[in-house]
């Protein structure tokens, strides 16, 4: 997927040339407000099971979460990945 390939190239450049931290967000909850449509029988169809949850975060929570990480100082997170997720949502949730 082109979008994620671009992010990977930027992150690869950062790891090779800069001293930094990568903040990786889960799927934005807001992206799903119009994606999941009721089926004719009233159920919601979403291709995810219950064995593992989909990492998600609200856009409203993301900035504060990342800011909290960087309050610890650059040295604390240099060379590390910070996965920013507020919850893991399963298919049953949808």
Secondary structure by P-SEA (a helix, b strand, c coil): caaaaaaaaaaaaaaacccbbbbbbcccccccccccccccccbbbbccccccccbbbbccaaaaaaaaaacccccccccbbbbbbcbbbccccc
